[in-house]
């Protein structure tokens, strides 16, 4: 993939966040990662989505140094970079402040898997990180935000649960492509809203049993997945 193609995909995915009502004003961003070249393309800081153009997308190296572009990259740049360094085979990260997911993040509460809609996308509860310490917030805040996400996934599979809630902050999702990261953000916001409503009706609601969780997740994402259409061979 050329740098121009990477920037185009990242630009388009950022606009999709607006289309799906996941961001307002300049809240949120998406990045894309080229594993072969070791570079990341990301939305510039504070630029309105209505004004954003493909050439505005900034390319940085793995240390966060700008190597292409005239604008300042997103303030969340080093959070994204930490995830690329630690989570194998992801090539896109999305960050939003979508309403219901952020409610759970601010409540410092994971999103429990209360039904099969959730299980279709996330193999278990969507976890929440710990709060950053004062020292972590004062120095290398964005890098430490990435580090508390990685810390939370020390015993979790980021491919089975491609989302996290940063306590007091908001959600991050990821995927193999910018489009996939967007879809995971859409799914995260929807299951957060459904969980919020479910818990309003029944505060004692239990999570679905593991056999049902596994069945729904694996039929879509497992080695023997059968959800959707099989790819047709070209003749």
C-alpha positions as CSV (number, residue, x, y, z in Angstrom):
1,X,0.0,0.0,0.0
2,X,1.3,3.4,-0.9
3,X,1.3,6.3,1.6
4,X,-1.3,8.0,-0.4
5,X,-3.6,5.0,-0.3
6,X,-3.0,4.7,3.5
7,X,-3.9,8.3,4.0
8,X,-7.0,8.0,1.9
9,X,-8.3,5.0,3.9
10,X,-7.6,6.7,7.2
11,X,-9.3,9.9,6.0
12,X,-12.4,8.0,4.8
13,X,-12.6,6.0,8.1
14,X,-12.4,9.2,10.1
15,X,-15.4,10.6,8.2
16,X,-17.3,7.3,8.9
17,X,-17.1,8.1,12.6
18,X,-19.1,11.2,11.9
19,X,-21.6,9.3,9.6
20,X,-22.3,6.8,12.4
21,X,-22.7,9.6,15.0
22,X,-19.7,8.4,17.1
23,X,-18.0,11.8,17.2
24,X,-19.0,15.4,17.4
25,X,-16.8,18.6,17.1
26,X,-13.2,17.3,16.9
27,X,-13.6,14.5,19.4
28,X,-12.0,11.2,18.4
29,X,-9.6,9.9,15.7
30,X,-8.6,6.9,13.6
31,X,-5.1,5.8,12.6
32,X,-3.9,3.2,10.2
33,X,-0.6,1.3,10.4
34,X,1.6,0.1,7.6
35,X,3.5,-2.9,9.2
36,X,5.9,-3.2,6.3
37,X,7.1,0.3,6.4
38,X,6.6,0.9,10.1
39,X,4.6,4.1,9.8
40,X,1.3,5.3,11.1
41,X,-1.2,7.7,9.4
42,X,-3.5,9.6,11.8
43,X,-5.9,12.5,11.9
44,X,-4.3,15.9,12.7
45,X,-5.1,17.4,16.1
46,X,-8.2,19.7,16.4
47,X,-9.1,19.7,12.7
48,X,-12.8,19.8,12.0
49,X,-14.1,16.7,10.2
50,X,-16.0,19.0,7.8
51,X,-12.7,20.5,6.7
52,X,-10.6,17.3,6.8
53,X,-8.9,16.3,3.5
54,X,-6.8,13.2,2.6
55,X,-3.7,15.3,2.4
56,X,-4.3,16.6,6.0
57,X,-3.7,13.1,7.4
58,X,-0.3,13.0,9.1
59,X,2.3,10.2,8.8
60,X,4.6,9.5,11.7
61,X,7.3,7.0,12.5
62,X,7.1,4.6,15.5
63,X,8.6,7.3,17.7
64,X,5.9,9.7,16.8
65,X,8.1,11.9,14.6
66,X,6.3,13.5,11.7
67,X,7.7,12.2,8.4
68,X,4.9,13.4,6.1
69,X,2.4,16.3,6.5
70,X,2.4,19.9,7.6
71,X,-0.1,19.6,10.5
72,X,0.4,18.5,14.1
73,X,-0.8,14.9,14.5
74,X,-3.5,13.9,17.0
75,X,-2.7,14.4,20.7
76,X,-3.5,10.6,21.0
77,X,-0.7,9.6,18.7
78,X,1.4,7.9,21.3
79,X,-1.6,6.0,22.6
80,X,-2.1,4.5,19.2
81,X,1.6,3.7,18.8
82,X,1.7,1.8,22.0
83,X,-1.1,-0.4,20.8
84,X,0.6,-1.1,17.5
85,X,3.8,-2.0,19.3
86,X,2.0,-4.5,21.6
87,X,-0.9,-6.0,19.7
88,X,0.2,-8.2,16.8
89,X,-1.6,-8.0,13.5
90,X,-3.7,-4.9,14.1
91,X,-3.5,-2.2,11.5
92,X,-6.0,0.4,12.7
93,X,-7.0,2.0,15.9
94,X,-10.1,4.1,16.5
95,X,-10.8,6.4,19.5
96,X,-14.1,8.1,20.1
97,X,-16.1,9.6,22.9
98,X,-19.3,7.9,21.8
99,X,-22.0,8.5,24.4
100,X,-22.9,5.2,25.9
101,X,-19.5,3.6,25.8
102,X,-18.1,6.8,27.5
103,X,-20.8,6.5,30.2
104,X,-19.4,3.1,31.1
105,X,-15.9,4.4,31.0
106,X,-16.7,7.4,33.3
107,X,-18.5,5.0,35.6
108,X,-15.3,2.9,35.7
109,X,-17.4,-0.1,34.8
110,X,-16.9,-2.8,32.1
111,X,-19.7,-3.5,29.7
112,X,-21.0,-7.0,30.7
113,X,-22.0,-9.5,28.0
114,X,-25.7,-9.7,28.7
115,X,-26.8,-11.1,25.4
116,X,-25.9,-12.7,22.1
117,X,-25.7,-9.3,20.3
118,X,-22.7,-8.5,22.4
119,X,-21.2,-11.9,22.0
120,X,-21.3,-11.6,18.2
121,X,-18.6,-9.0,18.4
122,X,-16.9,-9.3,21.8
123,X,-15.9,-12.6,23.4
124,X,-16.7,-11.5,26.9
125,X,-17.2,-8.3,28.8
126,X,-15.6,-5.2,27.3
127,X,-12.9,-4.4,29.9
128,X,-12.2,-1.1,31.6
129,X,-8.7,0.0,32.6
130,X,-7.6,1.4,35.9
131,X,-7.3,5.1,36.3
132,X,-3.9,6.6,35.6
133,X,-1.9,7.8,38.6
134,X,-1.1,11.4,39.1
135,X,2.5,10.7,38.0
136,X,1.3,8.9,34.9
137,X,-0.9,11.7,33.9
138,X,1.7,14.4,34.5
139,X,4.4,12.8,32.3
140,X,3.9,10.9,29.1
141,X,0.1,11.0,29.5
142,X,-0.8,9.6,26.1
143,X,1.9,6.9,26.1
144,X,0.8,5.8,29.6
145,X,-2.8,5.7,28.4
146,X,-1.7,3.1,25.9
147,X,0.3,1.3,28.6
148,X,-2.7,0.9,30.9
149,X,-4.7,-0.5,28.0
150,X,-1.9,-3.1,27.4
151,X,-1.7,-3.8,31.1
152,X,-5.5,-4.5,31.2
153,X,-5.0,-7.0,28.3
154,X,-2.3,-9.0,30.0
155,X,-4.7,-11.9,30.3
156,X,-7.1,-11.1,27.5
157,X,-6.9,-11.6,23.7
158,X,-7.2,-8.3,21.9
159,X,-8.4,-10.1,18.8
160,X,-11.4,-11.7,20.6
161,X,-12.2,-8.4,22.4
162,X,-11.1,-5.6,20.0
163,X,-12.2,-2.8,22.4
164,X,-11.5,-1.3,25.7
165,X,-12.8,1.5,28.0
166,X,-10.2,3.8,29.4
167,X,-11.4,4.7,32.9
168,X,-12.6,8.3,33.1
169,X,-11.9,8.8,29.5
170,X,-13.5,6.8,26.7
171,X,-13.4,3.9,24.3
172,X,-10.7,2.6,21.9
173,X,-11.2,-0.1,19.3
174,X,-9.0,-1.7,16.7
175,X,-8.9,-4.0,13.8
176,X,-7.1,-5.3,10.7
177,X,-8.2,-2.3,8.7
178,X,-9.6,1.2,9.4
179,X,-13.0,0.0,8.2
180,X,-12.9,-2.8,10.7
181,X,-11.9,-0.5,13.5
182,X,-14.9,1.7,12.6
183,X,-17.3,-1.3,12.6
184,X,-16.0,-2.3,16.0
185,X,-16.6,1.2,17.3
186,X,-20.2,1.1,15.9
187,X,-20.8,-2.3,17.6
188,X,-19.3,-1.2,20.9
189,X,-21.5,1.9,21.1
190,X,-24.6,-0.2,20.3
191,X,-23.9,-2.9,22.8
192,X,-23.1,-0.3,25.4
193,X,-26.5,1.3,24.9
194,X,-28.2,-2.1,25.0
195,X,-26.4,-3.0,28.2
196,X,-27.3,0.4,29.8
197,X,-31.0,-0.1,29.0
198,X,-30.9,-3.7,30.2
199,X,-29.4,-2.8,33.5
200,X,-32.0,-0.1,34.0
201,X,-34.7,-2.7,33.7
202,X,-32.9,-5.3,35.7
203,X,-29.9,-4.3,37.8
204,X,-29.4,-8.0,38.8
205,X,-29.2,-9.2,35.2
206,X,-26.7,-12.0,34.8
207,X,-24.3,-12.4,31.9
208,X,-25.2,-15.0,29.4
209,X,-23.8,-18.5,30.1
210,X,-20.4,-19.3,28.6
211,X,-21.7,-21.9,26.2
212,X,-23.9,-19.3,24.6
213,X,-21.1,-16.7,24.6
214,X,-18.7,-19.2,22.8
215,X,-21.4,-20.4,20.4
216,X,-22.3,-16.9,19.1
217,X,-18.7,-15.6,19.0
218,X,-17.2,-18.6,17.3
219,X,-19.9,-19.0,14.7
220,X,-18.9,-15.6,13.4
221,X,-15.2,-15.5,14.2
222,X,-14.0,-19.0,15.0
223,X,-11.9,-21.5,13.0
224,X,-15.1,-23.1,11.8
225,X,-17.2,-19.9,11.4
226,X,-20.3,-20.3,9.3
227,X,-22.0,-16.9,9.7
228,X,-22.3,-15.0,6.4
229,X,-21.5,-16.0,2.8
230,X,-18.6,-18.1,1.7
231,X,-16.3,-16.4,-0.8
232,X,-16.9,-17.7,-4.3
233,X,-13.9,-18.9,-6.3
234,X,-13.2,-17.0,-9.4
235,X,-13.6,-19.0,-12.6
